[in-house]
Amino acid sequence: MSNQAIFNALCYELGLFLIRKRPSLALHPLMKRLLEWCRPDWTAWKTSLTLQKVDKQAKELVQQWEAEHRHDVADKLADKAQELFPKAKITPLPNAIVPSVMIEHPPPVDASDAVKALGGEMRITWTLDGEPPRTPER
């Protein structure tokens, strides 16, 4: 947008401000001409500002949807892991590089105190079948 167009848009805003302060100016021929002359540039300026706001909101929505999707995938994986390992402690990890789960098995009953202090087997996985999930073909 050129400097002249921005100047015209600001003149239009100033004209609207003056009319709000003093409504009788709306009937003045010079004010009518000013508003008529500057309206196209003001419309373009307002449209570009609105589109910038919409773009920002769209980016925020996409980020929110992606985060929700990551949480959903991690929760589904945690539910499946809980079915496969009912005695293990399952923790979803949605913020990992790939949504994953941490599976912590309790230490065996006959383990030494040192092994019990360290805990049982622990693994972090993003798949439970042994095969990586399919990616959609494009």
C-alpha positions as CSV (number, residue, x, y, z in Angstrom):
1,M,0.0,0.0,0.0
2,S,1.4,3.4,-1.0
3,N,2.1,6.3,1.3
4,Q,-0.6,8.3,-0.5
5,A,-3.2,5.6,0.1
6,I,-2.3,5.4,3.8
7,F,-2.5,9.1,4.0
8,N,-6.0,9.1,2.4
9,A,-7.1,6.3,4.7
10,L,-6.0,8.4,7.7
11,C,-7.8,11.5,6.3
12,Y,-11.0,9.4,6.0
13,E,-10.6,8.3,9.7
14,L,-10.0,11.9,10.7
15,G,-13.1,12.9,8.8
16,L,-15.2,10.3,10.6
17,F,-13.8,11.4,13.9
18,L,-14.7,15.0,13.2
19,I,-18.2,14.1,12.2
20,R,-18.7,12.1,15.4
21,K,-17.5,15.1,17.4
22,R,-19.5,17.6,15.3
23,P,-22.4,16.0,13.3
24,S,-23.2,19.1,11.4
25,L,-19.9,18.6,9.4
26,A,-21.4,15.6,7.7
27,L,-23.5,18.0,5.6
28,H,-20.6,20.2,4.6
29,P,-19.7,19.8,0.9
30,L,-16.0,19.7,1.4
31,M,-16.3,16.9,4.0
32,K,-18.5,15.0,1.6
33,R,-15.9,15.4,-1.1
34,L,-13.1,14.4,1.3
35,L,-14.9,11.2,2.4
36,E,-15.9,10.3,-1.2
37,W,-12.3,10.8,-2.4
38,C,-10.6,8.9,0.4
39,R,-13.2,6.0,0.8
40,P,-11.5,3.6,-1.7
41,D,-8.1,3.8,0.0
42,W,-9.7,3.6,3.5
43,T,-11.6,0.5,2.4
44,A,-8.4,-1.2,1.1
45,W,-6.5,-0.2,4.3
46,K,-9.3,-1.6,6.5
47,T,-9.5,-4.8,4.4
48,S,-5.8,-5.4,4.7
49,L,-5.9,-4.9,8.5
50,T,-8.8,-7.3,8.8
51,L,-7.1,-9.9,6.7
52,Q,-4.0,-9.7,8.8
53,K,-6.0,-10.3,11.9
54,V,-7.8,-13.2,10.2
55,D,-4.5,-14.7,9.2
56,K,-3.2,-14.5,12.7
57,Q,-6.3,-16.1,14.1
58,A,-6.1,-18.9,11.5
59,K,-2.5,-19.7,12.5
60,E,-3.5,-19.8,16.2
61,L,-6.4,-22.2,15.4
62,V,-4.1,-24.5,13.4
63,Q,-1.6,-24.6,16.2
64,Q,-4.4,-25.4,18.7
65,W,-5.8,-28.1,16.5
66,E,-2.4,-29.7,16.1
67,A,-1.9,-29.7,19.8
68,E,-5.3,-31.2,20.4
69,H,-4.5,-33.9,17.8
70,R,-1.2,-34.7,19.5
71,H,-3.0,-35.1,22.8
72,D,-5.6,-37.3,21.3
73,V,-3.0,-39.6,19.6
74,A,-1.0,-39.8,22.9
75,D,-4.2,-40.6,24.9
76,K,-5.3,-43.3,22.4
77,L,-1.8,-44.8,22.6
78,A,-1.9,-44.7,26.4
79,D,-5.3,-46.4,26.4
80,K,-4.0,-49.2,24.2
81,A,-0.9,-49.6,26.3
82,Q,-3.0,-49.8,29.4
83,E,-4.9,-52.7,27.8
84,L,-1.7,-54.5,26.9
85,F,0.1,-53.8,30.2
86,P,-2.6,-53.6,33.0
87,K,0.0,-53.6,35.8
88,A,2.2,-50.9,34.3
89,K,2.1,-47.2,34.9
90,I,1.3,-45.5,31.6
91,T,2.1,-41.8,31.0
92,P,1.1,-40.1,27.7
93,L,3.8,-37.9,26.2
94,P,2.0,-35.6,23.7
95,N,4.8,-33.0,23.5
96,A,7.5,-35.5,22.4
97,I,8.8,-35.2,18.8
98,V,6.2,-37.9,18.0
99,P,3.3,-38.4,20.4
100,S,4.4,-41.3,22.6
101,V,3.8,-43.1,25.9
102,M,6.1,-44.0,28.7
103,I,5.4,-47.5,30.1
104,E,6.8,-48.2,33.6
105,H,6.6,-51.8,34.8
106,P,6.9,-52.4,38.6
107,P,10.0,-54.2,39.7
108,P,9.7,-57.9,40.3
109,V,8.8,-59.0,43.8
110,D,12.0,-61.1,44.2
111,A,14.2,-58.2,43.1
112,S,16.9,-56.8,45.4
113,D,16.4,-53.5,47.3
114,A,18.8,-51.8,44.8
115,V,16.7,-52.9,41.8
116,K,13.5,-51.9,43.6
117,A,15.0,-48.5,44.3
118,L,15.7,-48.0,40.6
119,G,12.3,-49.3,39.6
120,G,11.3,-51.8,37.0
121,E,11.6,-51.8,33.2
122,M,10.7,-48.6,31.5
123,R,10.3,-47.8,27.9
124,I,9.1,-44.9,25.8
125,T,7.4,-45.8,22.5
126,W,5.3,-44.3,19.8
127,T,3.9,-47.5,18.6
128,L,2.8,-50.7,20.4
129,D,2.6,-53.1,17.4
130,G,6.3,-53.1,16.6
131,E,5.5,-51.5,13.3
132,P,5.5,-47.7,12.6
133,P,2.1,-46.3,11.9
134,R,1.2,-45.6,8.3
135,T,1.4,-42.1,7.1
136,P,-1.4,-40.9,4.8
137,E,-0.4,-40.9,1.1
138,R,-0.6,-37.6,-0.7
